[in-house]
Amino acid sequence: MSREVRVRFAPSPTGPLHMGGVRTALYNYLFARRHGGKMILRIEDTDSQRFVPGAEEYIIESLKWCGIEIDEGVGVGGPHAPYRQSERKEIYLKYAKQLIDAGWAYYAFDSAEELDALRKEAEAAGQTFAYNYTVREKLATSLSLSKEEVEARIARGDQWVVRFKMPENEVVEMDDLIRGHVKVNTSTLDDKVLYKSADALPTYHLANIVDDHLMEISHVIRGEEWLPSLPLHYLLYRAFGWTDTQPEFAHLPLLLKPTGGGKLSKRDGDKMGFPVFPLFWTSPTGETAHGYREDGYFAEAFVNMLALLGWNPGTEQELFTMQELIDGFSLDRVSKSGARFQPDKAKWFNAQYMHRKTDEELATLFQPILKEHGVETTDYLAGKAAGIMKERASFITDLWDLTSYFFVAPTSYDEKQAKKYWKGENPARLKEVREVLASIDDFSLENTEAVVGAWIQEKGYGMGQIMNTLRLALVGAGKGPGMYDVTAFIGKEECLKRIDFLLENLKPME
Ligand code: GLU
């Protein structure tokens, strides 16, 4: 690539960032890093009606959590600051006027009521109203009114907008790095508003193109929902005379519902019990939404899963570090068709990352949960217990159920298990096992296993009966890892205490 790669993630702060948005940011980031380029964060907040307080902070925190680093932009600064469009207000009018002067745009004075009436009129006639070449010379615009009239209206403070003068019946030919060559006839497009005097702000289209140009963006990588805007954007580059430095475009496939049809929405998440947002969100009016982070997902697992929703490495590999994603990422391996989200796969990814965590990492994550349950223990033991059971866990929050008996002696017993094993000869055998255990000095897993195993064999007892009875005493239920993992972990004294407790407190079943 000859040109310096400069990509931008340009969200509008209209609510929590959807996981589809995070994926867009991620692909931009991977592309930037792959090509030694820059990743820019621009906040597109020119639509004051849809602005939601807290959304920008949420976006920034989400990117940070995912490990998506910003080189330039909101919160970081850079040579093209400011990067928040509301702070760039003064920039855009000049460009709108430039288009008017060049005959690519015009003033329109229609009020909201007038436009509404036109829409209703068309509807009544079974048509849809389009503001385009068929009407722009008949309505109150600078194409129909005299120059003096236009100036007079502006001078007396009438509200106006600037609209793009979409050419009539021209085929715009475009190239998309994912979709290939695309053609659209301009007669199907309307005259989009570029600037509004009411709030002295540009609309998305104008601000987006002007900023991509000024910020020297080389590649625009964004969601498929922006593909219909591409012809207008191409024409805007032409109208400004910026085609030489126009960025290349890549429109990413949609994230689809688990059932296939349609875009993945918050409602799907609520219905099926999975988050569609990276972080927990509380709206200014108090509504909340689940987030991957608070639901116990590891950021690495979330990012890994997202990377593969729409991109494939061309191999069987499924687990990737961020660096591996950077090294392997290319836009020609991004699919054209929508990527179906599978909640079970998200869990699977989390489990894979869980299984690969070291005892030390697990200890840090598990300690707060232990504390919540009133367990004070060393990091060594917290990590060890988690390490023994991690293969059966998908989330850190699964660990308490899986390991609580390591830290807390049972005081009640699983009924099914007790009925099955706390009867017949087993209580008497447990007393015998107690004596064997009491005689062992080296309580390591290996030694205890060797001594108790040899004793069972010598006596000709049933291994299963003995082990399950011992399990009832030490764990209180039929769950847990190998019995000697438990004995080694809790130690001799605690083992004997738990056996005695069972012997004293539970009457054998018959
Ligand atoms: N502000 C737009 C959004 O919210 C940006 C689209 C684009 O990347 O051009 O997605």
Residues whose N, C-alpha, C, O or C-beta is under 5 A from the ligand:
A	BS01	LIG	A10 P11 S12 E44 R222
